[in-house]
Amino acid sequence: MIGVETDKSKNTVRYSLFNLSGQLFGIEIAYIKRIITLPKVTKLPNVSDFVEGVYSLRGLIVTLINLRQLLGFNEKSTEKTDRVILVEYRGDILSFCVDEIKDFIDIPPDKIKPISMPQKGQSKPMLEGMFAADNGEKIQLFAIDKLFKVGKGAISNPRKDA
């Protein structure tokens, strides 16, 4: 469990933390609809490499984004042990493949620090900032609006080389 001391009288935002290629990331839990195991995915032609494809969830067709590939990590194919985070933002739904769900924590907004220079595996335009937990772990927090902009853009703007 990630160590974070929180005072319930202070304003905090709850995040779901997940592991991705050995790094810790977070998405604000208010946008998460559910977390599921990796479903059977149908590949799509002429989409960005980080779009795994689509799947049906209770009659809803959902796009699956491979965050490893989107962030430029070494390619690792999806595995049955991977988890999928289903996220809704302004009526749109996307899902993101991650290695594992780690924890849920409350983070005070004033403790989120901006990211100055992105390193490998960081995409500054999609990140809200960085949070340092009490145990010293660095958690990269996604800006859900920017993450959706990239994800939805990959679907609506087909690849030119395909």
For each residue, the residues with C-beta under 8 A, 3 or more apart:
1: 103
2: 17 24 102 103 105 133 135 137 139
3: 133 134 135
4: 105 106 107 133 134
5: 134
6: 10 12 105 106 108
7: 10
8: 12
9:
10: 6 7 108
11: 108 109
12: 6 8 106 107 108 109
13: 28 30 106 107 108 109
14: 28 29 30 104 105 106 107
15: 26 27 28 29 104 105 106 107 139 141
16: 26 27 29 32 35 85 101 103 104
17: 2 24 25 26 101 102 103 104 105 139
18: 24 25 26 27 83 85 98 99 100 101 102
19: 22 23 24 25 98 99 100 102
20: 23 24 25 67 68 71 73 98 99 121
21: 68 71 73 74 76 99 121
22: 19
23: 19 20 121 140
24: 2 17 18 19 20 102 137 138 139 140
25: 17 18 19 20 67 98 139 140 141 142
26: 15 16 17 18 105 107 131 139 140 141 142
27: 15 16 18 31 32 85 87 96 141 142 144 147
28: 13 14 15 31 32 141 142 144
29: 14 15 16 32 104
30: 13 14
31: 27 28 87 88 89 144
32: 16 27 28 29 35 85 86 87
33: 86 87 88 93
34: 86
35: 16 32 83 84 85 86 101
36: 39 57 83 84 86
37: 80 82 83 84
38: 41 78 79 80 81 82 83 84 97
39: 36 55 56 57 64 84
40: 55
41: 38 52 53 54 55 64 78
42: 53 54 55
43: 52 53
44: 47 51 53 54
45: 162
46: 158 159 162
47: 44 51 154 155 158 159
48: 51 154 159
49: 69
50: 65 66 67 69 70 154
51: 44 47 48 63 64 65 66 154 155
52: 41 43 64 65 66 78 97
53: 41 42 43 44 63 64
54: 41 42 44 61 62 63 64
55: 39 40 41 42 61 62 64 95
56: 39 59 60 61 62
57: 36 39 60 62 86
58:
59: 56
60: 56 57 93
61: 54 55 56
62: 54 55 56 57 86 93 94 95
63: 51 53 54 94 95 151 155
64: 39 41 51 52 53 54 55 84 95 96 97
65: 50 51 52 70 94 95 96 97 151 154
66: 50 51 52 69 70 78 97
67: 20 25 50 70 71 96 97 98
68: 20 21 71 73 74 75 76 97 99
69: 49 50 66 72 73 75
70: 50 65 66 67 123 150
71: 20 21 67 68 121 122 123
72: 69 120 121 123
73: 20 21 68 69 76 120 121
74: 21 68
75: 68 69
76: 21 68 73 79
77:
78: 38 41 52 66 82 97
79: 38 76 82
80: 37 38
81: 38 100
82: 37 38 78 79 97 98 99 100
83: 18 35 36 37 38 97 98 99 100 101
84: 35 36 37 38 39 64 95 96 97 98
85: 16 18 27 32 35 95 96 98 101
86: 32 33 34 35 36 57 62 93 95
87: 27 31 32 33 93 94 95 96 144 147 148
88: 31 33 91 92 93
89: 31 92 94 144 145 148
90: 148
91: 88
92: 88 89 148 152
93: 33 60 62 86 87 88
94: 62 63 65 87 89 148 151 152
95: 55 62 63 64 65 84 85 86 87
96: 27 64 65 67 84 85 87 147 151
97: 38 52 64 65 66 67 68 78 82 83 84
98: 18 19 20 25 67 82 83 84 85 101
99: 18 19 20 21 68 82 83
100: 18 19 81 82 83
101: 16 17 18 35 83 85 98
102: 2 17 18 19 24
103: 1 2 16 17
104: 14 15 16 17 29
105: 2 4 6 14 15 17 26 133
106: 4 6 12 13 14 15
107: 4 12 13 14 15 26 111 112 131 139 141
108: 6 10 11 12 13 111 112
109: 11 12 13 112
110:
111: 107 108 131 132
112: 107 108 109 128 129 130 131 141
113: 129 130 131 132
114: 129 130
115: 118 122 124 127 129 130 140
116:
117: 124
118: 115 122 123 124 127
119: 122
120: 72 73
121: 20 21 23 71 72 73
122: 71 115 118 119 127 140
123: 70 71 72 118 126 127 150
124: 115 117 118 127
125: 146 150
126: 123 142 143 146 147 150
127: 115 118 122 123 124 130 140 141 142 143 146
128: 112 141 142 143
129: 112 113 114 115 141
130: 112 113 114 115 127 138 139 140 141
131: 26 107 111 112 113 138 139 141
132: 111 113 136 137 138 139
133: 2 3 4 105 136 137 138 139
134: 3 4 5
135: 2 3
136: 132 133
137: 2 24 132 133
138: 24 130 131 132 133
139: 2 15 17 24 25 26 107 130 131 132 133
140: 23 24 25 26 115 122 127 130
141: 15 25 26 27 28 107 112 127 128 129 130 131
142: 25 26 27 28 126 127 128 146 147
143: 126 127 128 146 147
144: 27 28 31 87 89 147 148
145: 89 148 149
146: 125 126 127 142 143 149 150
147: 27 87 96 126 142 143 144 150 151
148: 87 89 90 92 94 144 145 151 152
149: 145 146 152 153
150: 70 123 125 126 146 147 153 154
151: 63 65 94 96 147 148 154 155
152: 92 94 148 149 155 156
153: 149 150 156 157
154: 47 48 50 51 65 150 151 157
155: 47 51 63 151 152
156: 152 153
157: 153 154
158: 46 47 162
159: 46 47 48 162
160:
161:
162: 45 46 158 159
